[in-house]
Amino acid sequence: MMMKNFRTILIISVVACYSSGDAQSTQMSTYCNPINIDYTYMIYNAHNNISYRSGADPAVVKFRDEYYMFVTRSLGYWHSTDLLNWTFITPEKWYFQGSNAPAAHNYKDSVLYVMGDPSGSMSVLYTDNPKRGDWKATQAILNDLQDPDLFIDDDGKAYVFWGSSNVYPIRAKTLDKAQRFRPSDSTYSLFNLDMKKHGWERFGQNHSDTVLGGYMEGPWLTKYNNKYYMQYAAPGTEFNVYGDGVYISDAPLGPYKYAPNNPVSYKPGGFMNGAGHGSTVIGPANQYWHFASNAVSVNVNWERRICMFKTDFDKDGLMHTDTYFGDYPHYAPAVAEKMGTFTGWMLLSEGRKRCALSSVLARIGYTFDDPQNT
């Protein structure tokens, strides 16, 4: 007869759910935001002996079927063949303090251009060998630019867009590419914030500040089906509601029309907040991806990271970025038919007990009448 407090020895043998090869394949086919790169240690607060790692304002471009990512204040940039695995490149020549809110543009797969001098006065840099990084400068200076975006259209006409202000709009100049990117005398104002109509552009945590004006910054132009999608960030990179909106036009200089589904990139909650000041690039299988900045602020408000989300255009020509469960594991760009979608993997509840069984035989004692012995 079994006594009430009878203890038994349970011999357990565990069979693995899948082979080690399957486990490796699963690991390599997924990614989790923020993306796993070696973020640079910043110098912003070094005079106060505050050390922290950060990366923001990603400009990602495809060049000769590979990808290059330029990030604020990093002393170089990253290279990838699949948008999943990134290798840091220390170029032969680069900005001494790193680029600031950089621009990048692939011109006909022959030359890669970048901009982003922290001073705001800059030459257009170029190379045909970004892996080596032998950057050269055009012999001309463009002045008073913050958060530049360089765009060369299919017809060879070049433009620079910029904006980082709570007062001024996104602005533009045409550039003469054949004359050292000489800028036009005219400056074109494209659009500004309209916080009374667009609530997501309001300043502060959870858009709670109705007094101060929000920041408009980080323009990035994407051409899709002969439409021009000017992306911009608001209301401030330090807030959980930092996101990207878009205006659409039939021409690079406008007129631009506000997209009714704004913000197109937005993630106010979760482990990491924010999905703003980004760039959009065509990845494997011609799938679009949106890269953006988010915050994991522990030491300072500017402790930022890089995120990546699948992006599409619908039948009405509207741009959509999928930030659903944005800091949970998603399928990598190389996974056909699943790329960028949520894996369904969830976090365990905080404080709940869980145990992991090894494949080694274990001797475990149980008391059947003790519900706490689990």
Residue pairs with C-beta under 8 A, 6 or more apart in sequence:
4 369
5 367
5 369
6 368
7 365
7 366
7 367
8 365
8 366
8 368
9 363
9 364
9 365
10 363
10 364
10 365
10 366
11 361
11 362
11 363
12 357
12 361
12 362
12 364
13 359
13 361
14 357
14 358
14 359
15 359
16 359
18 26
28 84
28 332
29 331
29 332
29 334
29 335
30 329
30 330
30 331
30 332
30 343
31 84
31 308
31 329
31 330
31 332
32 327
32 328
32 329
32 330
33 272
33 294
33 305
33 307
33 308
33 309
33 326
33 327
33 330
34 272
34 294
34 296
34 305
34 306
34 307
34 327
35 86
35 305
35 306
35 307
35 308
36 86
37 55
37 69
37 78
37 86
37 88
37 306
38 88
39 53
39 54
39 55
39 74
39 305
40 53
40 54
40 55
40 71
40 73
40 74
40 75
40 98
41 51
41 52
41 53
42 52
42 53
42 54
42 73
42 302
43 73
43 97
44 300
44 302
45 52
45 299
45 300
50 299
50 300
51 299
52 298
52 299
52 300
52 303
53 303
54 72
54 73
54 302
54 303
54 304
54 305
55 71
55 72
55 73
55 74
55 304
55 305
55 306
56 71
56 72
56 237
56 277
56 293
56 302
56 304
56 305
56 306
57 71
57 72
57 100
57 101
57 102
57 147
57 218
57 277
57 293
58 69
58 70
58 71
58 278
58 279
58 291
58 292
58 293
58 306
59 69
59 70
59 71
59 102
59 103
59 104
59 114
59 116
59 220
59 279
60 67
60 68
60 69
60 70
60 104
60 279
60 281
60 289
60 291
61 67
61 68
61 104
61 105
61 106
61 112
61 279
61 281
62 106
62 281
62 282
62 283
63 106
63 109
63 112
63 130
64 109
65 81
66 79
66 80
66 81
67 79
67 80
67 81
67 82
67 83
67 281
67 283
68 77
68 78
68 79
68 80
68 104
68 112
68 130
69 77
69 78
69 79
69 80
69 86
69 291
69 306
70 77
70 99
70 102
70 104
70 114
70 116
71 77
71 78
71 99
71 102
71 306
72 98
72 99
72 100
72 101
72 102
72 116
73 97
73 98
73 99
73 100
73 118
74 98
74 99
75 90
75 94
75 98
76 88
76 89
76 90
76 91
76 94
76 133
77 88
77 89
77 91
77 130
78 86
78 87
78 88
78 89
79 86
79 87
79 88
79 89
79 130
79 131
80 86
80 87
82 284
82 332
82 333
82 334
83 283
83 284
83 289
83 308
83 332
83 333
84 332
84 333
84 334
89 130
89 131
89 133
90 133
91 130
91 132
91 133
91 134
91 135
92 132
92 133
92 134
92 135
93 133
93 134
93 135
93 136
94 133
94 135
95 116
95 117
95 118
97 118
98 118
99 114
99 116
99 117
99 118
100 116
100 117
100 118
100 146
101 116
101 146
101 147
101 148
101 164
101 217
101 218
101 277
102 114
102 115
102 116
103 113
103 114
103 115
103 116
103 148
103 149
103 150
103 160
104 112
104 113
104 114
104 115
104 150
104 279
105 112
105 113
105 114
105 150
105 151
105 152
106 112
106 113
107 113
107 152
110 128
111 126
111 127
111 128
112 126
112 127
112 128
112 130
113 124
113 125
113 126
113 150
113 152
114 124
114 125
114 126
114 135
114 150
115 122
115 124
115 125
115 142
115 145
115 148
115 150
115 160
116 122
116 148
117 123
120 143
120 144
120 145
120 146
121 141
121 142
121 143
121 144
121 145
122 141
122 142
122 145
122 148
123 137
123 138
123 139
123 140
123 141
123 142
124 137
124 138
124 140
124 142
124 150
124 181
125 135
125 136
125 137
125 138
126 135
126 136
126 138
127 133
127 134
127 135
127 136
138 180
138 181
139 180
140 180
140 181
140 182
142 148
142 160
142 181
142 183
145 160
145 162
146 162
146 163
146 164
146 165
146 217
147 162
147 163
147 164
147 217
147 218
147 219
147 277
148 160
148 161
148 162
149 160
149 161
149 162
149 219
149 220
149 221
150 158
150 159
150 160
150 175
151 158
151 159
151 160
151 161
151 221
151 252
152 158
152 159
152 177
153 159
153 223
153 252
154 223
156 177
157 174
157 177
157 252
158 174
158 175
158 176
158 177
158 181
159 172
159 173
159 174
159 175
159 221
159 252
159 253
160 172
160 173
160 175
160 181
160 183
161 170
161 171
161 172
161 190
161 219
161 221
161 230
162 170
162 171
162 172
162 219
163 169
163 170
163 171
163 216
163 217
163 218
163 219
163 232
164 215
164 216
164 217
164 218
165 215
165 216
165 217
166 193
166 203
166 212
166 213
166 214
166 215
166 216
167 213
168 192
168 216
169 189
169 190
169 191
169 192
169 216
170 189
170 190
170 191
170 192
170 216
170 219
170 230
170 232
171 187
171 188
171 189
171 190
172 187
172 188
172 190
172 252
172 253
173 183
173 184
173 186
173 187
173 188
174 183
174 184
174 186
174 253
175 181
175 182
175 183
175 184
176 182
176 183
188 253
188 254
190 230
190 247
190 253
190 254
190 256
191 230
191 247
191 254
191 256
191 258
192 216
193 201
193 213
193 214
193 216
193 234
193 235
194 201
194 258
195 201
195 202
195 203
195 213
195 214
195 235
198 245
198 258
198 262
199 207
200 207
200 234
200 235
200 241
200 243
200 245
200 262
200 263
200 266
201 214
201 216
201 234
201 235
201 245
202 208
202 209
202 210
202 214
202 235
203 209
203 212
203 213
203 214
203 215
203 235
203 236
203 239
204 212
204 235
204 236
204 239
205 239
205 240
205 241
206 239
206 240
206 241
206 268
207 235
207 241
214 234
214 235
214 236
215 233
215 234
215 235
215 236
215 237
216 232
216 233
216 234
217 232
217 233
217 234
217 237
217 277
218 231
218 232
218 233
218 244
218 276
218 277
218 278
219 230
219 231
219 232
220 230
220 231
220 232
220 278
220 279
220 280
221 228
221 229
221 230
221 231
221 252
222 228
222 229
222 231
222 280
222 288
222 319
223 229
224 288
224 313
224 317
224 319
225 313
225 317
226 250
227 248
227 249
227 250
227 317
228 248
228 249
228 250
228 251
228 252
228 256
229 246
229 247
229 248
229 280
229 319
230 246
230 247
230 248
230 249
230 256
231 244
231 245
231 246
231 264
231 265
231 278
231 279
231 280
232 244
232 245
232 246
232 247
233 242
233 243
233 244
233 276
233 277
233 278
233 293
234 242
234 243
234 245
234 263
234 276
235 241
235 242
236 242
237 274
237 276
237 277
237 293
237 295
237 302
237 304
238 295
238 297
238 301
238 302
239 273
239 274
240 268
240 269
240 273
240 274
240 295
241 266
241 268
241 273
241 274
242 273
242 274
242 275
242 276
242 277
242 293
242 294
242 295
243 263
243 264
243 265
243 266
243 267
243 268
243 274
243 275
243 276
244 263
244 264
244 265
244 266
244 275
244 276
244 277
244 278
244 290
244 292
244 321
245 258
245 259
245 262
245 263
245 264
246 259
246 262
246 264
246 319
247 254
247 256
247 257
247 258
247 259
248 256
248 257
248 259
248 317
248 319
249 255
249 256
249 257
259 318
259 319
260 318
261 318
261 319
261 320
264 290
264 319
264 320
264 321
265 275
265 276
265 278
265 290
265 292
265 309
265 321
265 323
266 275
266 323
267 273
267 274
267 275
267 294
267 307
267 323
267 326
267 327
268 274
270 326
270 327
271 296
271 327
272 294
272 295
272 296
272 305
272 307
272 326
272 327
273 294
273 295
274 292
274 293
274 294
274 295
274 304
275 290
275 292
275 293
275 294
275 307
275 309
275 321
275 323
275 326
276 292
276 293
277 292
277 293
278 290
278 291
278 292
278 293
279 290
279 291
280 288
280 289
280 290
280 291
280 311
281 288
281 289
281 291
282 288
282 289
283 289
283 333
283 339
284 333
284 334
284 339
285 333
285 336
285 339
287 310
287 333
287 339
287 340
288 310
288 311
288 312
288 313
289 308
289 309
289 310
289 311
289 333
289 340
290 308
290 309
290 310
290 311
290 321
291 306
291 307
291 308
292 306
292 307
292 308
292 309
293 304
293 305
293 306
293 307
294 304
294 305
294 306
294 307
295 301
295 303
295 304
295 305
296 303
296 304
296 305
297 303
297 304
307 326
307 327
309 321
309 322
309 323
309 326
309 340
310 321
310 322
310 330
310 339
310 340
310 341
311 319
311 320
311 321
311 322
312 319
312 320
312 322
313 319
313 320
314 320
322 340
322 341
324 342
325 342
328 342
328 343
328 345
328 346
328 347
329 342
329 343
329 345
330 340
330 341
330 342
330 343
331 338
331 339
331 340
331 341
331 343
332 339
333 339
333 340
348 354
353 374
366 373
367 373
